[in-house]
Amino acid sequence: MGCKDKVRVGIIGCGGIANGKHMPGLAKLDCVEMVAFCDIIEERAEKAAAQYGSKDAKVYTDYRKLLEDKSIDVVHVCTPNKSHGYITVDALEAGKHVMCEKPMAKTAADARKMVETARRTGKKLTIGYQNRFRPDSEYLYTLCRNGELGEIYFAKAHAVRRRAVPTWGVFLDEEEQGGGPLIDIGTHALDLTLWMMNNYKVKSVMGTVYHKLSQRENAANAWGPWDPKKFTVEDSAFGFIVMQNGATIILEASWALNTLMVGEAKTTLCGTEAGADMWDGLRINGEKYGKLYITKPGLDASGVDFYDASKAESPGDKEARMWIECIINDTEPVVKPEEALVVTEILEAIYQSARTGKAIYFDE
């Protein structure tokens, strides 16, 4: 990616997702210079600046001070869900383009304000749904856009873990996060599914939310036992979504569930011409010449002698590159804020339906 001037980036929130995805991805881009780092724990911001920052990179504990720097072009918001909305709005108002980590916001009201502010200020806004940039996702998206599945009228969004509760940070804190596996990993599966269907017009949502296994002491878990007293979010949640055109989506999300059918950021699509799922790699199914078929596209180029899978661009790296390219070229981001808003609206409706025991109807 060639460029004349460096894109100057500020990082707000220097925790796990910033270190695991955002900063490593940006560091691979010649056009990017990370010039400012903010975290409420100053040592984390200092460590990030030392590893990824420019020679004169600045460190802050107050994100508003970072936003005062008029030389910063782009801000990445990598904080807990509760602060996504107001930090993003403040950054847009300060004249910055914003990449906000998923989910878009803790509430739909916050997400709507983010969209409105981006439109009014003319600044670009995108949300960190990196699973769109996987080879299987991109291939399936192309199939869907070319009409090879026909009308997709039934789908499932899968985000199911058997026992993998994140016990660090604020993941178990409902006040900070707004929810558990539904808003954390269910958001990825739902985004993928809606994107494939290219259908963002919702009619109604029914949902159920459970706090069953979360209250067990010394439970087996990939990241060590959790404290039931601090586990204030759900351990599993399920949604039944009907779109205005009659299409149905079932969403399943769990951190702890007694099941062997586990998988994250996966979708199952059923169309009039063919179907697809991501359970055993990407599989396409349908009927041709009076026979049923199943095909598995070769997505890793393993038949090419010189191909080295270890050097392939990761979804997080591609997300960062395409985001910066859309800023340089003044084009639309792959993940549009209006699309991410619908994801947040559906998630909120599932929680609301679970509380009230009633279906939530969307205005047409």
N, C-alpha and C positions, 0 to 999 in steps of 0.2 A: 504494500500500500504506500504509494508515493505521496508526499505532501510538502507544501512550502513552509507553512507555519505549524508549530506544535500545538496540539489541542491541550489546554491546561486544565487538569482535573483535580478536584478536591474530593476527598473521601470522608464521609460522615458516618462514624461507626466502624471501629477497627477490630471487630471481633471475628468469630468463626467464619461467617460467610464472606466477609471482606478478604480474609486471608486465604480462604479455601477456593474462591472463585474470582472475585472482582479484581483484586490487585494483581494476582498472577496473570490474568488475561490481559489486563491493560499494559503490564510490563513488557509483554511480547510485541507491542505495537510501536514502531519507530515514530509514529506521528503523535504519540502521547507523552505528556510529561506530568507526573503526579507531583503537585506543588504544595498541597495542603492536606493535613490529616487531623481529624477531630474525634475524640472519644472522651466520655465522662471519666474514664480511667486514663490519666495522662500518660502513664507508662506504656499503655497499648499504642497510643498515637505516636509516641516517640519511637517505639520499636518498628512500627510500620514505616515511619518516615526514614529511619535508618536503612531499612531493607529495600524500600521501593521508591523513595522520594528523590526529587532533584536535589542538587547541592544546596540550594537555598530554601528547601521545603520548610514550611511553617507548621507548627503544632498548636492545636487549640483544644480546650475542654468545653467551650461554648460554640455551638455550630453557627450562631448568629455573627460571631466575630469572623469566622471563615467566610461567610457570605458577603461581608463588607469588602472583600478583596475583588475589585472590579476586573482584575486580569484573569480570574478563573472563568473558564468557558462552560465547564460541565461539572455537575456534582453527582456522586453516587451515594445514595441513601441506603445504608446497611445496618440500620438500628432495629430494635424490637418493633413489632407491628404497631403498637400504640402510637408511636411517633412518626410513622411513615407519612401520614396525611399532612400535619402542620409543618414538618421540616420540608417536604416537597413543595408545598404551597409557598413557603417563605423563600425557598431557593428559586422557584420560577419568578416570583415577584422581584427577586434580586437580579434577574436577567440571566439566570443559568439554565442550560438544558439539564434535564434530570433523568438518570437511570435509578429507579427505586426497586429495591429487592422485593420479591413476592412475599406475602400477598400484597395487593395494591395498598390496602389500608385495613385497619381494624373494623371500620364501619363503612357501609355504603355511602353515608352522608359525606364522610371524609373523602372517599374515592370520587364522588361526584364533584366535590370542590376542587380536587386535583385536576380533573378533566376541564372544568370551567376555567380554571386559572391558566392552564396551558393554552387553551384557545384564545383567551383574552390577551395574554402576554406574547403569543406567537412563538413561544419556546417549545422545544421538543420534549416529550415525556414518553418514557417506556418503562415496562415492568420486567423484572428478571425471571422470565419463564424460559430458562435455557434448554428445557427438554424439546422445544420446537426445533432446536438446531442439531438434534441427533440424526444420523443417517437414515434410520428407519422412519423417523417422524417426517423428515423431508421427502422421502420417497413416497410414503403413504399420502402425504399432503398433495403431491403432484398427481397421483392416481385420482384422488378425490376431485381435484380441480379439473382434471380432464374428463370427468364424468364416468370413469370406469366402474365405480360402485353404483352408479345411478342415483336415485333418491335415497338418502340415508335417513331411515325413519325410526330406527332403534339403535341405541348405543349404550355401552357401559363404560364408566370411568373408574379405573381401578387404582387404589392407593392403600394396599393392605399389607401390614406387617403382622407377623405372629407375635413376636416379643422384641420390639426395638423402640423403647421409649427413651427419648432424649432427656437425660437427667441433669444436664448442665444448663447454665444461663437461666433464662426466664421462660423456657418452653412450657413448663407446667403451671405458669401463672396466668390465670384467666384475665386479670386486669391488664397485664402488659401485652398479652398476645391476642386476646379476643376469642381464643378457642384452642383446641388441641390438634389432633391429626387431620380434622376436616380442613381447617384453615392453613395448616402447615404443609401437608403433602397432598391432601385431596384437591387443593387448589391447582396443583400441577396437572393432575389427571383430568380435571374438568376443563382447564384451559386447552389441553391437547384435543379433547373431544369436541368442544365447541369450534375450535379452529379447523379441524378436519371437516366437520359438517357445514362450516360456514353459515351457521345459524345462531343468531344472537337475540332472537325475539322470543321471550319467555312468556308463557301463559300462566302456569301455576307450579308451585313447589310444595311437596310434602316432605317432612323429615323426621328422623328419630335420632336421638343422641343418648349414649350410654356411659355410665360411670360404674362399671361392673368390676373389671379386673384391677382397676386403678386403686381400689381400696384394700388390696391384698398386701400383707407384710412380707418382706423378704422374697418377693416374686422373682423368678428367673427373668433376666433381661440382658440384652446384648451389651448395654452400657451400665450394668450394675443395678442393684435394687433401688427403687424409688421410695420416697417418704410419702405415704398416703395422705398425710395432713397437708402436704404442699402440692398435691396433685389436684388442682382445682379446675382443670379442663377435662373434657371428655376423653375416654380411651378409645371410643369408636363412634362413628356417625354414618348415617345412610340417608340418601336423598332420592326422591322420585320426582323427576322434572318433566313437565309437558310443555312443548314449544307451541307457538301460535299456529304452526302449520300441521300440528298433530303429532310430530315426532316425539319420541320418549327417550329420556336418558336416565339411567340408574347410576348413582354415584355411591361408591363404598370407600370408606377411609377408616383406618385403624392403626394404632401403635401397638395394641395388645388385643389379640383375638385368637380364640382356639380354632385355628384353621391351618391347613397346609397349602391352600391356594393363595400364595403371597406374591406380591409384585407391586411396584410403584411406578407412577407416571406411565401407565399403560392404558390403552383404549381398545374397545371392541366395537366394530362398526358393522351394521347390517343394512345393506342397500338393496334396491330392486334388481340390480344387475350383478352384484357380487358383495362379498363381505370381507372383513379383515380383522385380525387381532394381533396382539404383541406378546402372546403367552409363551411361544416357543420360537423366539425370533419373530420377525414379521411374517405372517402367513396371510395369503390371499386365497379366498375360496369362492367357488361359483359353479356354473354349469356351462359346458360347451359341447356341442355336437351330441346332445342327449346323454352326456356323462358328467358326473360331478368331478371337480378337480380341486387340488390344494397346491399352491405354489409358494416357494420361499425364495424371494429375491436374494441374490448374492450381493451384500452391501459392503463387504470389507475388502473387495478387490483382491481376494486371496489367490486368485488365479494369475495375478500379474507378478512375475518373478521379482521385480525390483520393489514391490510394494512393502512398506514397513509400517505395520499397524501402530507401532509405538510412536511413530512420528506424525500420525494423523491428528488433525486439529480437533481438540475436545469441544463438546458443546458449549462449555463456558467460555473458551477462547474465541470460538466463532461468534458467540453472542456479543462479546466485547468488540471484536473487529467490525462486525456489521453495524453495531450501534455507533461507533466512531465514524465509520464510513458514511452513515446517513447524515451525520452532522457536517462532515466535510463537503459532501455532495448535495446537501440540502434536500434530502429525500425523506420519505416516511419510514419510521422504524418498523421492523418486522412485527413486533408486539405493539399494537396500537392501544393507547390508553382507554379508548371507548370499549375495546374488547375485554380488557382486564377489568373494567368497571362491571360488566355483566357477570363475570366470574364472582366478584365480591358480592354483588346483589343476590346471586343465587345462594352463596354460602350463608349470607346473613338470613335469607329466607328459610333455609334448612334449620338454623338455630331457632328462629322465631317460631316456626311450625312445631318444632320439638317442645318448646316451652308452652305453647298454647293448645297443642293437639289438633290444630286446624290447618287446612291448606292455605297457602299464601298466594293471592292472585296479583299478577302484575297488570298494570294499565297497558292497554294496547296502543 
